[in-house]
Amino acid sequence: MYQPPHFRVEDHAALHAFIVAHPLGLLISNDGDKPVADLVPFHLDVEAGARGRLRAHVARANPHWKLLQQTGSALVVFQASSHYISPSWYPSKAEHGKAVPTWNYAMVQVRGAAIVNEDAPWLREQVEALTRSHEGGREHPWAVDDAPGEFIAAQLRAIVGFEIEIEEMNGKFKLSQNRPEADRASVVEALSREGSAGVDTAAMMRAFGIGV
């Protein structure tokens, strides 16, 4: 991933927090000379290994798990909201006209060794952990035990689990850090009027201390 210094994020805690907040990752593997990609919800165990460990599952009918088994490695891309940035939003454009369109976004890329796991207890634990992470804060949280035991057993037989030991983790938060302060503030204001994706991108910029 191309990472200009302005946009590089290396703090592991910040990258872990980003993954937890945006757990639907793009799982990428190689099938010979052909890349294969699937969107998969991941659960991050920050305490496992030196950099953390990702755990997930796919349908048994999905051949991607066989690629993981064959290659033993994977790339996962996590991405937040993104938005087009118009040059017309920059006050500096009125001064000198030296501005072009761009795109603001944030992403984390993870590479690591992949291990496939078909063990039923491991799969149930992974599904329960993933469920708790998304249901825990709800008024009426759903739990795996809410469904009939035989039904859950059949569902577990229909999936294959895997975990990825994080060996490399890179973050790129491209959020107008390279623009003058007035331009950054104007971008945040403009994004706030651009619908949900714009509002989310503006909030991300504010959280990153940009355009506050």
C-alpha positions as a Markdown table, in Angstrom:
| # | Residue | x | y | z |
|---|---|---|---|---|
| 1 | Met | 0.0 | 0.0 | 0.0 |
| 2 | Tyr | 1.3 | 3.4 | -1.0 |
| 3 | Gln | 1.7 | 5.5 | 2.2 |
| 4 | Pro | 2.8 | 9.1 | 2.0 |
| 5 | Pro | 4.1 | 10.3 | 5.4 |
| 6 | His | 1.1 | 12.7 | 5.9 |
| 7 | Phe | -1.3 | 9.7 | 5.9 |
| 8 | Arg | 0.6 | 6.9 | 7.6 |
| 9 | Val | -0.7 | 5.5 | 10.9 |
| 10 | Glu | 1.5 | 3.1 | 12.8 |
| 11 | Asp | 0.1 | 3.1 | 16.3 |
| 12 | His | -1.1 | -0.5 | 16.9 |
| 13 | Ala | -3.8 | 0.6 | 19.4 |
| 14 | Ala | -5.3 | 3.0 | 16.9 |
| 15 | Leu | -5.2 | 0.3 | 14.1 |
| 16 | His | -6.8 | -2.3 | 16.4 |
| 17 | Ala | -9.5 | 0.2 | 17.3 |
| 18 | Phe | -10.2 | 0.8 | 13.7 |
| 19 | Ile | -10.5 | -2.9 | 12.9 |
| 20 | Val | -12.9 | -3.3 | 15.9 |
| 21 | Ala | -15.0 | -0.4 | 14.6 |
| 22 | His | -15.0 | -1.6 | 11.0 |
| 23 | Pro | -14.9 | -5.5 | 11.3 |
| 24 | Leu | -16.2 | -6.3 | 7.8 |
| 25 | Gly | -12.9 | -7.0 | 6.0 |
| 26 | Leu | -12.0 | -7.9 | 2.4 |
| 27 | Leu | -10.2 | -11.2 | 2.6 |
| 28 | Ile | -7.8 | -11.6 | -0.3 |
| 29 | Ser | -5.9 | -14.7 | -1.4 |
| 30 | Asn | -4.1 | -16.0 | -4.5 |
| 31 | Asp | -5.5 | -18.8 | -6.6 |
| 32 | Gly | -2.4 | -19.4 | -8.7 |
| 33 | Asp | -2.0 | -16.1 | -10.6 |
| 34 | Lys | -5.6 | -15.0 | -9.9 |
| 35 | Pro | -6.5 | -12.9 | -6.8 |
| 36 | Val | -9.7 | -14.0 | -5.0 |
| 37 | Ala | -11.6 | -11.7 | -2.6 |
| 38 | Asp | -14.5 | -12.1 | -0.2 |
| 39 | Leu | -16.1 | -9.8 | 2.4 |
| 40 | Val | -15.9 | -11.5 | 5.8 |
| 41 | Pro | -16.8 | -10.2 | 9.3 |
| 42 | Phe | -13.8 | -10.6 | 11.6 |
| 43 | His | -13.3 | -10.8 | 15.4 |
| 44 | Leu | -10.0 | -9.4 | 16.6 |
| 45 | Asp | -8.3 | -10.8 | 19.7 |
| 46 | Val | -5.9 | -8.0 | 20.6 |
| 47 | Glu | -4.2 | -10.1 | 23.3 |
| 48 | Ala | -3.2 | -13.0 | 21.0 |
| 49 | Gly | 0.3 | -13.0 | 19.6 |
| 50 | Ala | 2.5 | -10.0 | 19.3 |
| 51 | Arg | 0.1 | -7.9 | 17.1 |
| 52 | Gly | -3.2 | -9.6 | 17.6 |
| 53 | Arg | -5.1 | -12.3 | 15.8 |
| 54 | Leu | -8.1 | -12.2 | 13.5 |
| 55 | Arg | -10.7 | -15.0 | 13.7 |
| 56 | Ala | -13.5 | -15.6 | 11.2 |
| 57 | His | -15.4 | -18.2 | 9.2 |
| 58 | Val | -16.8 | -18.7 | 5.7 |
| 59 | Ala | -19.4 | -21.0 | 4.3 |
| 60 | Arg | -18.1 | -24.5 | 3.7 |
| 61 | Ala | -19.3 | -24.2 | 0.1 |
| 62 | Asn | -17.0 | -21.2 | -0.3 |
| 63 | Pro | -13.7 | -22.5 | -1.8 |
| 64 | His | -11.8 | -19.6 | -0.3 |
| 65 | Trp | -11.0 | -21.6 | 2.9 |
| 66 | Lys | -9.2 | -24.2 | 0.7 |
| 67 | Leu | -7.0 | -21.4 | -0.7 |
| 68 | Leu | -6.1 | -20.4 | 2.9 |
| 69 | Gln | -5.3 | -24.0 | 3.6 |
| 70 | Gln | -3.1 | -24.2 | 0.5 |
| 71 | Thr | -1.2 | -20.9 | 0.7 |
| 72 | Gly | -1.1 | -20.4 | 4.5 |
| 73 | Ser | -1.3 | -16.7 | 4.2 |
| 74 | Ala | -3.8 | -13.9 | 3.6 |
| 75 | Leu | -4.3 | -10.1 | 3.2 |
| 76 | Val | -7.3 | -8.5 | 4.8 |
| 77 | Val | -8.4 | -4.9 | 4.1 |
| 78 | Phe | -10.6 | -3.0 | 6.5 |
| 79 | Gln | -12.1 | 0.3 | 5.3 |
| 80 | Ala | -14.3 | 3.0 | 6.8 |
| 81 | Ser | -16.6 | 5.5 | 5.1 |
| 82 | Ser | -15.1 | 7.5 | 2.3 |
| 83 | His | -16.1 | 10.5 | 0.2 |
| 84 | Tyr | -15.1 | 12.6 | -2.8 |
| 85 | Ile | -13.5 | 15.9 | -2.0 |
| 86 | Ser | -14.3 | 18.8 | -4.4 |
| 87 | Pro | -11.6 | 21.5 | -5.0 |
| 88 | Ser | -14.4 | 24.0 | -4.7 |
| 89 | Trp | -14.4 | 23.4 | -0.9 |
| 90 | Tyr | -11.0 | 24.8 | -0.5 |
| 91 | Pro | -10.7 | 28.5 | 0.4 |
| 92 | Ser | -7.2 | 28.4 | -1.1 |
| 93 | Lys | -8.7 | 27.7 | -4.5 |
| 94 | Ala | -10.0 | 31.2 | -4.6 |
| 95 | Glu | -6.5 | 32.5 | -4.0 |
| 96 | His | -4.5 | 30.6 | -6.5 |
| 97 | Gly | -6.6 | 28.0 | -8.2 |
| 98 | Lys | -4.0 | 25.3 | -7.6 |
| 99 | Ala | -6.4 | 22.5 | -6.5 |
| 100 | Val | -7.6 | 19.2 | -7.9 |
| 101 | Pro | -10.3 | 16.7 | -6.8 |
| 102 | Thr | -9.3 | 13.9 | -4.4 |
| 103 | Trp | -10.9 | 11.3 | -2.1 |
| 104 | Asn | -10.8 | 11.1 | 1.7 |
| 105 | Tyr | -10.8 | 7.6 | 3.3 |
| 106 | Ala | -9.2 | 5.4 | 6.0 |
| 107 | Met | -8.1 | 1.8 | 5.7 |
| 108 | Val | -6.0 | -0.7 | 7.6 |
| 109 | Gln | -4.3 | -3.6 | 5.8 |
| 110 | Val | -3.3 | -6.8 | 7.6 |
| 111 | Arg | -1.1 | -9.6 | 6.4 |
| 112 | Gly | -0.4 | -12.8 | 8.2 |
| 113 | Ala | -0.3 | -16.6 | 8.5 |
| 114 | Ala | -3.7 | -18.2 | 8.1 |
| 115 | Ile | -4.7 | -21.4 | 9.8 |
| 116 | Val | -8.0 | -23.2 | 8.9 |
| 117 | Asn | -10.0 | -24.7 | 11.8 |
| 118 | Glu | -13.0 | -27.1 | 11.4 |
| 119 | Asp | -13.3 | -28.0 | 15.0 |
| 120 | Ala | -16.9 | -27.6 | 16.2 |
| 121 | Pro | -16.1 | -26.2 | 19.7 |
| 122 | Trp | -13.7 | -23.7 | 18.1 |
| 123 | Leu | -16.3 | -22.7 | 15.6 |
| 124 | Arg | -18.9 | -22.2 | 18.2 |
| 125 | Glu | -16.6 | -20.1 | 20.3 |
| 126 | Gln | -15.7 | -17.9 | 17.3 |
| 127 | Val | -19.4 | -17.5 | 16.4 |
| 128 | Glu | -20.3 | -16.6 | 20.0 |
| 129 | Ala | -17.5 | -14.1 | 20.3 |
| 130 | Leu | -18.5 | -12.4 | 17.0 |
| 131 | Thr | -22.1 | -12.4 | 18.1 |
| 132 | Arg | -21.3 | -10.8 | 21.5 |
| 133 | Ser | -19.3 | -8.1 | 19.8 |
| 134 | His | -22.3 | -7.0 | 17.7 |
| 135 | Glu | -25.2 | -7.8 | 20.0 |
| 136 | Gly | -23.8 | -6.9 | 23.4 |
| 137 | Gly | -24.9 | -3.3 | 23.4 |
| 138 | Arg | -28.4 | -3.9 | 22.1 |
| 139 | Glu | -31.5 | -3.6 | 24.3 |
| 140 | His | -32.5 | -7.2 | 23.5 |
| 141 | Pro | -29.3 | -8.9 | 22.4 |
| 142 | Trp | -29.5 | -12.2 | 20.5 |
| 143 | Ala | -27.3 | -15.0 | 21.7 |
| 144 | Val | -26.4 | -18.3 | 20.0 |
| 145 | Asp | -28.2 | -20.2 | 22.7 |
| 146 | Asp | -31.5 | -18.5 | 21.6 |
| 147 | Ala | -31.6 | -20.9 | 18.6 |
| 148 | Pro | -32.4 | -24.6 | 18.9 |
| 149 | Gly | -29.3 | -26.7 | 19.6 |
| 150 | Glu | -29.7 | -29.0 | 16.6 |
| 151 | Phe | -30.1 | -26.0 | 14.3 |
| 152 | Ile | -26.9 | -24.4 | 15.5 |
| 153 | Ala | -25.1 | -27.7 | 15.2 |
| 154 | Ala | -26.2 | -27.9 | 11.6 |
| 155 | Gln | -25.1 | -24.3 | 10.9 |
| 156 | Leu | -21.7 | -25.0 | 12.4 |
| 157 | Arg | -21.2 | -28.0 | 10.1 |
| 158 | Ala | -21.9 | -25.7 | 7.2 |
| 159 | Ile | -19.0 | -23.3 | 7.9 |
| 160 | Val | -15.2 | -23.5 | 8.2 |
| 161 | Gly | -13.2 | -21.3 | 10.5 |
| 162 | Phe | -9.8 | -19.7 | 10.2 |
| 163 | Glu | -7.5 | -17.4 | 12.1 |
| 164 | Ile | -4.9 | -15.0 | 10.9 |
| 165 | Glu | -1.8 | -14.3 | 13.1 |
| 166 | Ile | -1.1 | -10.6 | 12.3 |
| 167 | Glu | 2.4 | -10.3 | 11.1 |
| 168 | Glu | 2.1 | -6.9 | 9.4 |
| 169 | Met | -0.4 | -4.1 | 10.0 |
| 170 | Asn | -0.4 | -0.8 | 8.0 |
| 171 | Gly | -2.8 | 2.1 | 8.3 |
| 172 | Lys | -3.5 | 4.9 | 5.9 |
| 173 | Phe | -5.9 | 7.6 | 7.0 |
| 174 | Lys | -6.1 | 10.1 | 4.1 |
| 175 | Leu | -8.1 | 12.9 | 5.7 |
| 176 | Ser | -6.8 | 16.2 | 4.2 |
| 177 | Gln | -3.8 | 16.3 | 6.6 |
| 178 | Asn | -1.7 | 17.8 | 3.7 |
| 179 | Arg | -4.0 | 20.8 | 3.2 |
| 180 | Pro | -3.9 | 24.2 | 5.0 |
| 181 | Glu | -5.9 | 24.5 | 8.2 |
| 182 | Ala | -8.6 | 26.6 | 6.5 |
| 183 | Asp | -9.0 | 24.1 | 3.8 |
| 184 | Arg | -9.4 | 21.2 | 6.3 |
| 185 | Ala | -12.0 | 23.1 | 8.3 |
| 186 | Ser | -13.9 | 23.9 | 5.1 |
| 187 | Val | -13.8 | 20.2 | 4.0 |
| 188 | Val | -15.3 | 19.1 | 7.3 |
| 189 | Glu | -18.1 | 21.7 | 7.0 |
| 190 | Ala | -18.8 | 20.7 | 3.4 |
| 191 | Leu | -18.8 | 16.9 | 4.2 |
| 192 | Ser | -21.3 | 17.5 | 6.9 |
| 193 | Arg | -23.8 | 18.5 | 4.2 |
| 194 | Glu | -23.1 | 15.6 | 1.9 |
| 195 | Gly | -25.4 | 12.9 | 3.3 |
| 196 | Ser | -24.5 | 10.0 | 5.6 |
| 197 | Ala | -21.2 | 9.1 | 3.9 |
| 198 | Gly | -20.1 | 12.7 | 4.1 |
| 199 | Val | -21.2 | 13.0 | 7.8 |
| 200 | Asp | -19.3 | 9.8 | 8.6 |
| 201 | Thr | -16.2 | 11.0 | 6.9 |
| 202 | Ala | -16.4 | 14.4 | 8.6 |
| 203 | Ala | -16.8 | 12.7 | 12.0 |
| 204 | Met | -13.7 | 10.6 | 11.2 |
| 205 | Met | -11.7 | 13.7 | 10.4 |
| 206 | Arg | -12.8 | 15.3 | 13.7 |
| 207 | Ala | -11.9 | 12.2 | 15.6 |
| 208 | Phe | -8.5 | 12.4 | 14.0 |
| 209 | Gly | -8.2 | 16.0 | 15.2 |
| 210 | Ile | -8.6 | 17.5 | 11.7 |
| 211 | Gly | -10.9 | 20.5 | 11.0 |
| 212 | Val | -12.1 | 20.6 | 14.7 |
